[in-house]
Amino acid sequence: MFCSALIQKAAIAALGVALGATALTDRDAVKSSSGDAFVSVSSRCDTTSDGWAAALRDHVIPIVTANGTRADRLRATSQLPSGLASDVRIVTNDSVCTAAYNAHIARDYAGDTTAIKSIALIQVGATRYVLEDGRRRAGEWELLDVYDASFRYLVSITR
């Protein structure tokens, strides 16, 4: 895994040099020498099984799998279905990720794609997605947004 990440960063850096980039700005974009344009070279989603998306998945699994009245109320409030741990999956499909990213950017950042470079996205069952951008907070809590299968915003929950 570590070697793969190094190879990916080297490929991104090489692409950046070829495009005239002067700085590697994050894990999936290079900044041009003009300083204001970004070139996406990979998915907008963290798809690693041991990174940011995995932490999001691990946070949502107990909500989905818990039993009892309190768990039922939490799921109703968060608009998440009950299910098995295997029903909570990290999204690895680029087109699904892009659709979620675009919906989130349009809703929370007025379409400004420079505001957030990447997201963590998990699918819960067949009809829900939970998205985290690492930037939105409610006081000390991180905000996680729940979307339906058409990427219509439903509710925000905290972590």
C-alpha positions as CSV (number, residue, x, y, z in Angstrom):
1,M,0.0,0.0,0.0
2,F,2.8,2.5,0.9
3,C,4.7,1.7,-2.3
4,S,1.5,2.2,-4.3
5,A,0.9,5.6,-2.7
6,L,4.5,6.7,-3.5
7,I,4.1,5.6,-7.1
8,Q,0.9,7.5,-7.4
9,K,2.4,10.7,-5.9
10,A,5.4,10.4,-8.3
11,A,3.0,10.0,-11.3
12,I,1.0,13.1,-10.1
13,A,4.2,15.1,-9.7
14,A,5.5,14.0,-13.2
15,L,2.2,15.0,-14.7
16,G,2.4,18.3,-12.9
17,V,5.9,19.0,-14.3
18,A,4.7,18.1,-17.8
19,L,1.8,20.6,-17.3
20,G,4.1,23.3,-16.0
21,A,3.0,22.9,-12.4
22,T,5.1,24.4,-9.6
23,A,3.5,22.8,-6.6
24,L,1.8,19.6,-5.5
25,T,-1.2,21.0,-3.6
26,D,-2.9,17.8,-2.2
27,R,-3.2,14.1,-2.9
28,D,-5.0,14.5,-6.2
29,A,-4.3,17.8,-7.8
30,V,-1.4,19.9,-9.0
31,K,-1.4,23.7,-9.1
32,S,-0.4,25.3,-12.3
33,S,2.4,27.9,-12.4
34,S,-0.3,30.6,-12.8
35,G,-1.4,29.7,-9.3
36,D,-5.1,29.7,-9.9
37,A,-5.9,26.7,-12.0
38,F,-6.1,23.1,-10.8
39,V,-5.9,19.9,-12.9
40,S,-7.6,16.9,-11.4
41,V,-5.5,13.8,-12.0
42,S,-7.5,11.2,-10.0
43,S,-10.8,10.7,-8.2
44,R,-12.3,13.3,-5.9
45,C,-12.9,10.6,-3.3
46,D,-10.6,8.9,-0.8
47,T,-10.9,5.3,-1.8
48,T,-8.3,3.8,0.6
49,S,-9.4,1.0,2.9
50,D,-7.3,2.4,5.7
51,G,-7.7,6.2,5.4
52,W,-10.2,8.9,5.7
53,A,-13.1,7.0,4.1
54,A,-12.4,4.0,6.2
55,A,-12.7,6.1,9.4
56,L,-16.1,7.5,8.1
57,R,-17.3,3.9,7.3
58,D,-16.2,2.8,10.8
59,H,-18.2,5.7,12.3
60,V,-21.4,4.9,10.4
61,I,-21.4,1.1,10.8
62,P,-22.5,1.2,14.5
63,I,-25.4,3.5,13.6
64,V,-26.6,1.2,10.9
65,T,-26.1,-2.1,12.8
66,A,-27.3,-1.1,16.3
67,N,-30.5,-2.5,17.8
68,G,-33.0,-0.9,20.1
69,T,-35.3,2.1,20.4
70,R,-32.4,4.6,20.7
71,A,-30.7,3.2,17.6
72,D,-34.0,3.3,15.7
73,R,-34.4,7.0,16.7
74,L,-30.9,7.8,15.7
75,R,-31.4,6.2,12.3
76,A,-34.7,8.0,11.8
77,T,-33.0,11.3,12.6
78,S,-30.0,10.6,10.4
79,Q,-32.2,9.1,7.6
80,L,-30.0,6.0,7.4
81,P,-31.4,2.5,7.0
82,S,-30.7,-0.4,9.4
83,G,-28.6,-3.1,8.1
84,L,-25.4,-5.1,8.2
85,A,-21.9,-3.9,8.5
86,S,-21.3,-5.1,4.9
87,D,-24.1,-2.7,3.7
88,V,-21.7,0.2,4.5
89,R,-19.1,0.5,1.7
90,I,-16.5,2.9,0.7
91,V,-17.4,4.4,-2.8
92,T,-14.7,3.6,-5.3
93,N,-16.6,4.4,-8.5
94,D,-15.3,7.7,-10.0
95,S,-18.6,8.7,-11.6
96,V,-20.5,8.2,-8.4
97,C,-17.9,10.1,-6.5
98,T,-17.9,13.0,-9.0
99,A,-21.7,13.2,-8.8
100,A,-21.6,13.4,-5.0
101,Y,-18.7,15.9,-5.0
102,N,-20.6,18.1,-7.5
103,A,-23.8,18.0,-5.5
104,H,-21.9,18.9,-2.3
105,I,-19.9,21.7,-3.9
106,A,-23.1,23.2,-5.4
107,R,-25.0,23.1,-2.2
108,D,-22.3,24.1,0.4
109,Y,-19.7,26.1,-1.6
110,A,-21.7,27.8,-4.3
111,G,-20.0,25.7,-7.0
112,D,-16.5,26.8,-5.9
113,T,-14.4,23.7,-6.7
114,T,-11.3,25.2,-5.1
115,A,-13.0,25.1,-1.7
116,I,-12.7,21.4,-1.3
117,K,-10.4,19.2,-3.3
118,S,-11.6,15.7,-2.2
119,I,-14.2,14.0,0.0
120,A,-14.8,10.8,1.9
121,L,-17.9,9.1,0.6
122,I,-19.5,5.9,1.7
123,Q,-22.7,4.2,0.5
124,V,-25.2,2.9,3.0
125,G,-27.5,0.3,1.5
126,A,-28.8,1.0,-1.9
127,T,-30.3,4.4,-1.2
128,R,-28.0,6.5,1.0
129,Y,-24.6,8.1,0.9
130,V,-22.7,9.8,3.7
131,L,-20.2,12.4,2.7
132,E,-17.5,14.2,4.7
133,D,-15.4,17.0,3.3
134,G,-13.2,17.6,6.3
135,R,-14.0,21.3,6.5
136,R,-17.6,21.7,7.6
137,R,-18.1,21.8,11.4
138,A,-20.7,22.6,14.0
139,G,-18.6,23.9,16.9
140,E,-16.3,21.0,17.9
141,W,-18.2,18.5,15.8
142,E,-17.5,17.5,12.2
143,L,-20.5,17.6,9.9
144,L,-21.4,14.6,7.8
145,D,-24.0,15.0,5.1
146,V,-26.5,12.4,4.1
147,Y,-27.7,12.2,0.5
148,D,-30.2,10.0,-1.3
149,A,-29.3,7.9,-4.3
150,S,-29.9,11.0,-6.6
151,F,-27.5,13.1,-4.4
152,R,-30.3,15.2,-3.0
153,Y,-29.2,16.5,0.4
154,L,-31.3,15.0,3.2
155,V,-29.7,15.9,6.6
156,S,-26.4,16.6,8.3
157,I,-25.2,14.5,11.3
158,T,-22.2,15.1,13.5
159,R,-19.2,13.1,14.5
